Amino acid sequence: MLAVAAIQPRILLSATAKAASSDTYRQLNLFGDIFEHVRAQYVEKPNDVKLIESAINGMLNSLDPHSAFLDIKNFRDMQTQTRGEFGGLGIEVTMENGLVKVVSPMDGTPAYRAGIQPNDLITHLDNEPVKGLTLEQAVDKMRGPVNSSINLRIMRKDVEKPVEVKIVREIISIRNVRARVEGEDIGYVRITSFQGERTLEQLKSGVTDIQKQIPADKLKGYIVDLRNNGGGLLDQAIAVSDAFLERGEIVSTRGRNPDDTQRHNARPGDITNGKPLIVIINGGAASASEIVAGALQDHKRATLLGSRSFGKGSVQTVIPIGSYGALKLTTARYFTPAGRSIQAKGISPDIELIQDLPDDLKGKVETRGESSLRGHLKNGEKEEEKGGSPAYVPPDPKDDKQLIFAFELLRGTQKNSAFPPNPKAAIPN
């Protein structure tokens, strides 16, 4: 009886598996039939490649908002972002009234040496009008092979005639970290993204510069600003977290198969030498930013200030697909050292402080989090999903009450029970 009982489930599972496999192939035949009908009878001749890519993306979009097919161009763009280097001019830009507006030239780059100025409006690229292009298309045109040149026509405030500039492209390194001294006693570090492979290198350089300017006995601590940092590479988030931690788990990633669980731990060495640390987050801090914030919070290495983070707690693996591009597929959830899943819930700050919106933005700025995205992965725990928070950061630091409060905490002019954090409440290492 025991032998029979043991065998019967296997027979049933085998039959079920065969039936499921048969159903799957029937559905694939259905897809092939519909594809042929569209090719033969649609009112206009369709593009076969676009049809298939759209079908693939439809399948992936039904899984979650972050899985996608990357064609060759998008895959190469992603690889460029990952390397953190490209052939270009060295300007940060945005779009305004259909023209490319210069936010700022990067120090030491071809654009900087050519005299490009903040608020310049680029109207033509190699004599072709910018109007009608998307920002991505315009940026693509400005990038190119090293030592190749491009002509820019620029409208500049208080200059009557258009300015013509010829610039030769060079290797440009993406700058993810900006560091500065505040008031001769505080180090401020802004991490805008974890996209490039050089994020940790830039962080170390920025902290070293601060330490050269402020003697250790006068340095009251550091502010790490992660607001509106949408994430990037997992290994860079781990490396940045490790830079502030002496030991303990940083993050674990858990896939469908329990055997695939991976844990990442810190190694000895804190680049700030144990100085007080405040991390500022908001509704625009997502993914890799939440890994850093969660690790430093669980280990009581930093006090988190601001508003709830976005809540993207999933890991995407990029799988090259021959000469077609790549598959970006969600393969795991990540968990903080205390075992918290951030997915569709986010990180709650130790000190909640919502940034005020100016009157002209009230009712116009949408607050979104991962939980508001259609088809998002569920949290996987019984805890209730939670929405995001505002992602507005004032352009003028004088209006930035989150940043101002962080300064006051470090200088001792404001008190809060969450600062400094209590090491005894940290998770066991």
N, C-alpha and C positions, 0 to 999 in steps of 0.2 A: 504493500500500500504506500509506504514511504517513497519508494522508487517511482511508482506511478504518479503520485502527487507532485513529485519533483519534476517529472517529465511533462505533465500536461500543460502547465503554464508556458513552457518553452514552445510547445506546439501551437498554442493559442497566439503567443506573441509573434511567432514566425508567420502565421496566417494573417494576423493583423498587419504586420509589417509589409507582407506581400500585397495586401489589399490597398494599404496606404500608398505604396510605390506605384501600383497600377493606377490609382486615382491621380497621382501626381503626373504621370505620363499622359493620361487623358487630358489633363488641364493644359499641359504643354502642347498637345496636339490642337487644343482649342485656340491657344495663342497663335499657333502657326496658321490656322484657318482664318482667323480674324486679320492677321497681318497680311495674308494674301488678298483678302477681300478689299482691304484698305488700299493696297498697292494697285489693284486692278480697277477699282470702281470709284475711288474718291474723286471729287469734282476737279481737283487739280493734282498733277503728278507730285506725290510726296517724296521727300528725301528719305531714303531707306535708313541711312545712318542715324538721322535725327529721330526717326520712328523708334529704332531699337534703343537708342540712348534714353529716350523719354520713357520707354517701357521699363528699362532698368531702373531709372530714377524713381519711377512710380512705385516699383517694388520696394526700393530702399526707403523712400519717404514714408511708406506704410509701417516701417519698423519704428523709427524715432526721428526727431528733427535733425540729428547730427550725422546719420549715415548717408552717404552719397557716392555717386560715381564721378570720378575726376577724369575728364578727357586729357589728352596729351598736354594742351596748353595750361589747363588748371593744375595739372600734376607738376609741370615744370615751375609754375608760379609758386606752388607750395614748397617745392624743393628750394627755390630761391629764398623764400622766407625762412626756411629751416636753417639754411647756411648762414643767413644774416648778412650776405654780401651780394652785390650786383653791380653791373656797369650802369652808371647813371650820373646825375648832376649834383645831388646832395641838397635837395630842398624838400621841406615838408609843405604839402599843399592841401587845399580844400577846393570846393566848388562854390562859386558865388555868381548868381545871375548868368549862368551858362559859361562863365569864364573860369580859368584856373587861377585861384588866389594863393599867393605865397604866404604861408604862415611864418616860416623863417628858413633862412639858409643854414646849413649845418657848418660849424666852424671848420675851416681848413679844406673845404670841398671846392670843386670847380665853380659851383654857383656862388659860393662865398667870395672867392677871389675875383669873380666877374662882376661883383658889385650888386648882385641880386638883393633886394631889400624886402623886409616884411610888408605885406599889403600890396605888393606889385601884382598887377593883373596880367596874366599871360593870354594874349589874344590870338597868336599864331604860332604854330610849330612848323618850322621849315616851310614857311609861307602858306601853310594850310590853316584855315580858321579852326579855332578850338570849339566854337559854338556848334552844337550838334553832337559833340562827343560826350561820353560819360567820363567821370573822373578816372575810372579804371583804364579806359581807352587812351586818355591823355597821358596818364602815367606810363602806360606801355610804350607810347611814342617817345617819351623822354628817356626811358631806359634803352640800353643798346650795348653793342660791343665796346669794350674799352678802347680808347684812342679814336673812336669815331666822333664826329661833331654834329651839333644841332644848332639851328638858328631860332632864337626866341624873339618875338615882338611883344613888347611890354607897355602897358599903360601905367604911368606912375603919377601919384598925386602931386600936384603943383608943377608938373612938367607938361608943357603944351603938346609937344610932338611925341609920337611913339618912340620908345627906346629899342634899338636893335642890338641884340647880344648874341655872339657866337661862343658856344661853350663846348669844350672837348670832354667827353665822358671819361670817368675814372672809376676804379673800384670804390664803391660806397659801402660802408659798414652800417647796418641798421643799429640805431642807438635806442636801446630799451631802457637805459638807466640814466637818470639825471640826478646829480647830487650837488648840494650847496650847504653853506654854513648859514645859520639863522641866528642873528644877534650875538655872535661870538661865543655862544655856549651850547648850541644845539646843532646836530647834524640832520639834515633833511634829505631823504632818498626817495625819489619817485621812480617806481618801476612801471612802465607803460604797457609792457607786453613780455611774454615769455617765449615769443616766436623764434628768436634767433639762438644759435648755439653758443653765443658769447654773452648771454645775460649774466651768468655768474662772474665772468671775467670783468665785465663792466661794473658790477656791484662792488667787487673787491677794489677796483681802481677808484671808484667814487668814495668809498669809506676811507681808503688810504689818504686821498686828498683832504678829506675832512679832518683826519687825525693830524695831518701836517699843519693845518691851520689853527686847530684848537688844542692847547695843552691838555693832557689827560685829566689833570686836577680841575680844569675849568669846564670840561665837557660833561654836560648834565645828562645827555642821552641822545637817542636817535628816534626819528619819526620815519616809518616806512609807509609810504602812500601807495596803496594798491587800488585806489578808486578808479573805476572804469577800465581796469585792466581785464580784458576779455580772456586771458589765458594764453595757451601755447603748448610748449613741449613739456611732457611729464618729467623728463630727466632734469630740465632746468628748474622746475618747481622744487624738485627734491634737493638739487644742489643749493638753491637759495635758502631753503629751510635749514639745510645742514650747516650753512655758513653761520647761523645764529645759535645752533644747538651743540651741546657737548656730547650727548648720547641719546639713546632711545629711538623708538620707531617714529618715522616721519609720516608714512602713508602705507596702506595696503590696497592692492587691487584684487578684486574677486570676480572671476568670470562664471560661466554657467557650470563648469566642472570644478568642484572643490579642490582638485589637485592642481589647478592652475593658479591658485592664490599666491601672490607675491608680496613680500614685506620688504620695505626699504628703511634702513636704519641710519642714524647720524653717526658720524665719526668725530672724535675729539677735535676741538678747535672752534672758538667763537671769534669772528673777525672784529667784534666790538668789545672784546675783553670783558664781557658781562655787564656792560653799561645798560641802563634802563631803556626799554624799547616800547614804543607805541605804534601799533599798526592801524591805519585808517582804511576802512572798507565802506562800500555802498552797494546799491543795487546793480551797478555795472561791473562789480568785481566777480569774476566767474572762473570756474574750472581750475587752472593752475594757481590762480590767486587764492582760491578757496583752500587748496592743499596747503599753501604756505600759512595762511591765516589759521586754519584748523590745527596744524601741527604746533605752531607757536602758542596758540591758546591752550591746547590740551596739556602742554608741558609747562604752562605758566611762565613761559619765557617772555611773553609780551602781553600787554593789555590791548584788546581790540576796541576801537572807538569808531562810531559812525552809525550805519544802518545795515540791515540784513543784506547779505550777499545774494547773488543771482540764483544759485542752487543747481549748477551743472556739475553733477557728481558722476559723470560717466567718462570712460576712456575709449578713444577711437584708435584703431590700428589701421595704418595705411598699407594696403597690399597691392604691389604692382601687378598689373594684368598685361603682360607682354608688351606689344607695341600700341596698345589701345589707351593706356593711361593707368589708373589705379582705382581700387575700391577703398573707400574710407568707411570702416565698419565699426560700430559700437561693440566692443568685445568684453567690457568689464565695468563694474562700478568701483569707485574708490572710497575708502573709509579713513577717517582720521585716526590718530593713535589710540583714542579712547573707544574706537569701534563705531563711531557715528557715521551714518550715511548722509551725505550732503544732498543727494539727488532730490530735486523738487522741494527742497526745504531750506537750503542755504545755511550760512553761518550767522549766528546771532552775536552781535558785539557785546563785550562786557559792559560798555557804556554806550547806551543808545542816544544818539544825537542826530536828529533829522535836519538836513540842510534846508533853509528857507528858500522857496522859489520866488523870483521877482514877479511882480504883478503881471507883467506882459507874458509870462509863461504859465501862469496858473490856469489849469483846465486844458492846457495844450500839451503838456508833457505826460506821456503815458508811463505808468509804473508797471514794469513787467518782470517776471521771473521765469525760471524754467517750468514751474507748475502751470503757467499760462500758455505754454507752447502746445499746440495741437499734436497729439500722439506722443507726448513725452513719456519716458520710462517712469514707472511708479517708484516710490521710494523703497519699497521692499520691506519696510518695517511698519509696525502698527501706528507709529507716530504720524500725526496729521500733517499733510503737505501744507506748505506755507508759501505765500506770494513773496515777491521781491520787495524792493524799496526804491525810492527816488535815486536817480543816477546823476543828478545835477551837481556840478562843481563850479562855483563862481569864478569867472576869469580873473578877478582882482582878489589877491590873498587877503586884503583888508575886509572883504565881505565873507570870507570862508570861516564860519564859526566852528566847524569841526577841526580845522587846522589850528585856529587860535586857541581852542580849548586844549588841544594836545600840547601846544607851547606852554600854556599856563600850568598844566599838570607837571610837566618836566621841571618847570622853574619853581614849583611849589606855591604859586599864587592861587591855585585852585586845588581842592582836595576831593578825592573820591575813594570809596572803599575798594574799588577794583584796581587801583593803582597805588603802589606797585602790586603786581599779582603775588599771591601767597604760594611760595614753592612747595609748601607742605600739602597743598591741594592738588598738585600735579599728579598725573597718572604714574604708577610705578614704572621705573625704567628697567 
